[in-house]
Amino acid sequence: MKKGVILVLLSFVLAIPLFGVKHTAQAATNFTDVGASHRAMKEIYYLADGGIAKGASAAEFSPNKRVTRAEAATFIGRALQLDGTKRVTTFKDVGSGMFASGYIQSAAEKGILSGYSDKSFHPYQEVTRGEMAVMISKAFGYAYDNKLSGAANALKSRGIAQGKLDGSFGAEELIIRADFSVFLARAINPDFRLKENTVSFKDARWINVDSLNIRTGPSDVYPKVGAVKQDQQVLSAYKVGSWNYIKYGSIEGFVHGAYLRNTAEANNAGNVDPRIAKEVIVLDPGHGGSDPGAAGYGIREKDVVLDTGLKVNNLFKQTPFQVRMTRSTDKYVSLSGRVDYAKSVGADAFISIHANAFNGSANGIETYFYNAAYSNPNVDDSKLLATKIQNRLLTALNLSNRGVKHGNFHVIRENTMPAVLTELGFIDNKGDNDKLRSDYWRNAAAKAIYYGTLDYYKAKGYEVDALYDVAK
């Protein structure tokens, strides 16, 4: 975060007990330094149960330890279901192997966090309460007009924080893990807030699946508190990542937004086809580990396609599609291993992501399918998927069109589901390379692959219109 950003205070009256909180600590999580009498016990275990906050060690939470910028990004990223896969970032002091690199990059892309003018992030710098207030306000979409008074009022009006007894805000005070846990838990779940009736259920939504579980937190690992049947109306108050906090009768809790539609009629554009929840999409970033693939102008194919694949993965995770990756880290996977994996998870579509090279003299995008039915019988569907992805990539990246082609590549020849291999551009061509190395253009490529896949399913008769908004 830039030094010039106005800092906002958060302060907590943590000694005040919380009444009416429905969630209690589950036996699965037990920190030796957070006992039943700890002032932040309920909030810490609530976050820990959902995998949002983890211990500083196997047995201890270290509630009095100060929070660093890297830890803050991780807590927020987990809460919002951001892509936390370790990867290359835009910050010179956050390497791809750093534990929080994925969450830092994801939070930066969302505008929740920012670095300094010298392109550093200072991941181990300790965070003040004011800095944390700004981060959480951005993460949860609280309007504060970049003013301390606006942010303070936004937090106070929601019962998330309040001023200290001496009237100060303590914006410069460093925040510890216990306090941050309280603050984040209150932002996620109003049951923990200092006052009641802080949310307004005013957005009508309708259920798109046979039965949808309502949970205590924004993850399917949280306990179920109820269920709502298909086509029933619920009222939504706000979102935490991809999850909506809703009310159904007397029940309040979280449901995944991909299973909601905006209209009462199931055949409207807001409908999401329930069949897609059974569809498995395998993303295959090429090369990896000891196999760098092509290279040019200081970047390697394996890194470019992994980063792009992870971005595509993050988009599909916000939908009912089941998405899998042949690799999500820099590791080597054999060609046969990629095919075997796709078959083992029952893939319904296989998308291999690559970058091209040809002595610097070629440029443009091309997408391949295998057109011999005796090997992969899904020729027509493979061609359809390749065409839809190719068209979207051309629009998004504005590179030359090398066409949709037959390719005799192992991963599309030996698979038994619709399978394509797309080449995002030529890594050894300066013009193409400028886009392949850019985080902005990798995001554009990821959205194009996502949209192209939706276009394919739409052409196959699936109702997916509501899912196009995920990438906006």
N, C-alpha and C positions, 0 to 999 in steps of 0.2 A: 504494500500500500504506500502511495506517495506521501512524503512528509507533509505536503500542503493540505492533505485531506483533513477536514475539520473532525476532531475527535469528539466522540459522544460518550457520556458516562453511563455506565451501568452500575447500579449498586443494588445490593440484595439485602433484605432483612432475613437472613437465613435461619435465625434462631426461632422465627415464628413457625409453628407447626402447620403443615398443610392438612386441611380437612377435606374429605370427600374424594380423595384420590383413589380411583378404582384399582389401579395397578399396584401389585405388591411384588417384592423381589422373588424371583424364581430360584429354586434350589440349584439350578444348573450353573449359576454364577455365585461365587463366594470369594470375596476379597478379605484377607485377614486384617486389613487396616480400615475396613468400612463395616463396622458392626451395626447392630440394630439401633444404637443410640446416636449414631453419627448424624449430624444435622442435614446432610445431603444424601442420606442413604437411599431414599426412595427414587430420587432423580438419577443417581449413579447407576443403580441396578436396572432402572427402566432403560437407560441408554445401553447398558451392557447386555441386557437381554436381547436387544435388537441388533447387536453387533456394531453399534454406533460409537460407543466408548469402550476401549479395551484397557486392561491393566498395563501398568508400566513394566510389570514383570508377570510371571505366571501366577503368582499368588497375591500380589499387591496392586492396588490401584494408584497409590501415591497421591492422595487427594490434595495434599498441601504443596505439591510440586507445581512450579510456575509453567504456564502454557507457552510454547513457542509458536511461531508463525506456521511452521510445518505441521505441528499437532493441531492447530486451529483449523488449517485447511483439511486435515484428515477427518476431524470430528464433523465439520460442516459437510464435507464431501460424502461421508457415509450417510448422514442424515438425509441428504438430497438425492442419494443413489447416483452420485456422479461416478465417472469411470476412474477407478483408483489404480488401474494397472500401471506398474512402473514403466516409464517411457521417457523419451527425449522431451525436454521442455524448452521454452523460449528464454529461460533465465540462465545466465552464465554460471551461477553458483548452485544450481539444482541439476545434478546429473541424472541420467536415466536409471541408475542403480539406487538412488536415494529412496528411502522407504515411502516418502510422501509425494514423490515426483508426479504420479498420476493425478492425485487429488489437487495438487498445486496447479498443474496445468489445466485441469478441468475447471477449477474455480476461477482461474484467470480468464479462461475462454467465456465463462458465464458473467464476467464482470464483478464477481464477488470479491476477488482479491486482485491486487496489482503489484508490480514491482517498483523499483526505483529507477531514476533517470539513467543510471549506468547499466541497465538491463540485469541488475541483480535482484534477488528476492529476499535475502537475509533469512533463510529458513530457521535458523536457530536463535534468532532474536526473540526475546520474551515480549509478550503481548500485554498492552495495557487494557484496562476495562473500557476505555473510550474506543480504542481500536477494535476491540471485540464487538462493541455495540454497532459500529459501522458495518463490520462484516456480517453480523446477523441481520441487521436491517436490510442489507442488500440481498442476503440469501433468502429471506422470507418475504421480500417485496414490500417492506414497510416504507411509506412515503415519509421522508424527513427533510427534503428540500436542502440537503447538505448543510443543515444548521443544527447546532447542538440542541437548541430549544425544540426544534421539530422532532429530532430523534428521541429526545427525552420524553416528549409528550406521547410519541407513538408507543414507546415501551411502557410508560406509566398507564396509558389508557387500556392496554392489554393485560395489565397485572403481571408483567414480566419482570419489571424492575421498579425501584423507587429510590428516592434520594436518601441520603444518610441523615442521621439525627441532627447533625450540625448544619444541615441545609446544603452541603456540598454534594458534588457528583462523583468526586474521586476519579476523574477521567485519566489521570496520570498514574494511578496505582496499578501495579502488575496483577494480573489475574491468575488464580490458581485453578487446578483441575476440578476441584469440588465446586467452586463458584461457577465455572464455565458449564459444568454439567447441569447445575440448577437452571441457569439461564437458557441453555439449549433445550432442556426438557420442557421448560415452560413455553418456549417458542413452538415446539412441536405439538404438545398436548395441553390443552387448556385446563385439564384436571389438576395440573400442578401450579396454576397461577394463583396470585395473591388475592384475587377477587373473582366472583362468579359473573356469568353472562358477558364474557368478553368477546364472543364471536357471534356473528350473524349468519344464520342459515337462510340464504335468499336465492341461491342458484339451483333451479330444478334440474335434476338429471334422472335418467331412466336406466334400468339394468338390462344389459345385453346378453347375459348368460343365464343358464337354468337356475343357478343359485350362487350367490356371491357372499363370501364370508366378510363380516365386519370385524376388524381387529383393533387392538389397543394401540398399535403403532404402525408406522409406514413401512412395513415389511411383512412377508408371509411367515416369518418366524415368531411374530408376536401372537399372543393368545387370541382366540376367537371369542367375541362377546355376543355374536348373533349372526344372522344371515338374512338376506333379502332375495326374493324370487324374481325371475325374469319379468320384465316390463313394469315392475313396480317403480314408483317414484321415490326418490330420496332428495334431500336438500343438502347442498354442498356449501361449506363455509370458506375453505381455502385449500391450497395444495401444499404438500411437502414433497418436493420432487415429483414423481409420477403418481403419488397417492393423494386422494381427496379425503378431507375430514368431513364426514357427512352425518346427518341425523335421519333416522328412520323410526318413526314412532317415538318411543322413549329411549331408543338406543343411539348412542353417539360413538363414532369410531372411524377407522380408516378403511377405505377400499381402493383398489387400483383403478386409476382413471381410465385405463384402456378398456375396461369393461362397462363403462358408462356411455350413454349417448345423450345428445342435447335435445332430442325431440321425443314426444310421446309415441309417435308412430314408428314401429320397428323398421319399416321399409324406407325411411327417410335417409338423407345423406349422413346423418349423425350416427347411423347404425354401424356397428362393427360385427362382421360375420363371425359367429361363434366357432365356425370350423377352423379358423386360422389358429386358434389356440392349440390345435393338434399338429400344425405345420412346423417342421424342424428345418431351419436354415443353417447350413454350415458355411462359415467364412474361412477362407484359406489364404492367409498372407504368405506369399511365396518365400522360399529360401529360409534363412535363419541360422543362427549359431555359426558353425564352421563354414557355412555356405552363404557368402555375402550377396550373391547375385551380381547384377551389373552395378557399375559405379561411374560417377562423373561429377566433376567440380566439387569434390570433397564430400559427397553424400553417397550412401549405399542403398541399393534396392531393398535389401531386407529390412532396413530401418524405415524407409518411406512407406512400404506396404503394410508393415506391422502397425504403424501409427494410424494409417488410413483405415485399416481393418478394425482397429479398436474403436475408432470413431463410429464406424458403421455398426459395430456391435452395441455400442452405447445407445444408438437410436433404436435398434430393434428391441433392446431390453425395456424400452418404454411402451412396448406393445404386447399383445398376447402371444405373438410368435415365440416359439422356442428357438433361441439362437445359440449356436455352439461355434467354437473356433478350433481349428487344427493346432494353432499355437497362439498364445497370448503374451509370450515373452520371447526373448532372443534365444531360441533354441532350435536345433536342427531336427526336422521331421522328414523322414524319407518319403518319396512319392507314394510308395505302396502303403506306408503308414498313414498318409493323409486319406487315401481312398478307403482303407480299412476302417479308419475312425468314422468317416461319413456313413459308411454302411452300418457300423455298430450302433450308431445313435438313431438310425432310421431316417436319415436326411431326406427331405422332400425337394430340396434345392441346394446346389453346391456352387459357391462363387469363389473362384481363385483370383487373387489380386496380385498384379505384377507391374513392373516398369521395364521398358524396352531399352535396347542399346544397339547401335549400328554405326560405329566409327564416326559418330557425330554428324552424319550426313542425312539422317532421316528424322522425321518428327511426326507427331500426331497420335491419335487414340485408335485402338482396334480391339475388338472383342471376338473371342473364338468359341465355337461349339464343335462337337464331333458328329459328323453326318453319316456315319456308318451304323445302321441299326443293329447289325449282328453283334456289335460290342455293347454299346449303350443304346438301348431301344427308345430313348426319349428324344429323338432327333427334333421333332417339331417343337416340343416344349423347350428344349435347349436353345434352339434358334430363336424362339420367341423371347426367352429370358435374355439372351445375348443382345437381341435387337433393342429391347426396352432399356437395358442398362447402357448400351452404346449411345442411344439417342439422348439420354439424360446427361451422360458425361460430356457429350459434344456441346450441349447447351450450357452446362455449368462451367466448363473449363475453357471453352472457346479455342480449342486446338483443332488442327486439321483432321479430317475424317478419313481414316484408313480402312473403315468398313467392318462389317460383320463377316467372319470367315470360318471356313472349316480349318480345324487345327488338330493335328495328331499328337496331342499332349497326353501323357499318362493319366493325369488327374481328371481329365474330362473323358478320355477314352475308356478307362477301366471302371468308371463309376456306373451305378445302375439307377441314377435319378437324374433329372434335368441338371446339367452341369455346364458351366461356362468359365472361361479364363479371360480376364480383361487386362489389357496393357494400358496403364494410365497415361503414358507418354514416354519419350525417350530421355533417359537420364543423362545421356552424353550429348544431348542437344541443348545449347544454352537457353533457348526460349522455353522449351519444355521443362528443363531443369529448374528454372526460376519459379515455376509453379509447383513442381514436385517438392521443392525444399521449403515451401511456404506453408505455414500452419493454416492460413486463411484458405488457400487453394486445396489443401488436404481435406479441410472441413467441407469445402464445396464438392470434392470428389466423393466423400463419404455420403453426403446427402444425395448425390446423384445416384449412387449405387442403391441406396435405400429407396429413393423414389422409383428407380427403374424396377426394383423388385416388386414394389406395390403395383406399378403399372402392369407387370406380368400377372400378378394375382387378380387384378381387376379384369384383365383380358380373359382370364380363365373363369370368370363368373363369380369371383369373391367380392363381397362388399367391404371395401377398405378405405372409402373416402375420408372417414374421420381420422385415419392414421397419418394422412399427409401433414396435418398440423404439428405432428411431433417434431419435425425437423425445422419448423419455422422459428 
